[in-house]
Amino acid sequence: MTAWMVYHEFEDAEFCEHFKVIGFFRTREQARTVVRNLKRKPGFADHQRGFFVGRPTLNEAAWEEGFHTCLGDTTMPEPETPFGLASVLDFEIRESEDSLWHVLHSYVDQWNRTETKIIGLYSDLELARHAVKNLLKQPGFRSRPTGFQVDPVNLGEVAYENGF
């Protein structure tokens, strides 16, 4: 099975990243049609170059290692692992009509900017959980265990269809 992903991303004047997953689609043409329609909507009309259409490799993590936050050439210290915080693995994850799950990680950094990393698209919930479990051991991710999301994918659903 293949799926096409549409997302929108832009950075505002305060260098804050705005990231939105628009949806997943069966064909590239369906994804492009959604982009054409959304470009006229409020918010999107001001950031038309922020759309991205791609075909993620199924059941492979696009992000397999940890990360460090840098300020110029200086690596910032990793925050201490918060005590007692549960990750997405400790909760029930909703079922997907199309048996696909999207994994991503988001957090707010020390400059109050949202950082988002797309992890991957999975055809099995256990594979998605396994990807999260592996990344929880990596720098950056291990100190932000609550930033993971495992979202059910329903092909053809459009988020933000009225703009933002």
Summary of the structure (lengths in Angstrom):
residues: 164
radius of gyration: 16.5
end to end distance: 30.8
largest distance: 46.1
contacts: 465
relative contact order: 0.25
helix: 21%
strand: 30%
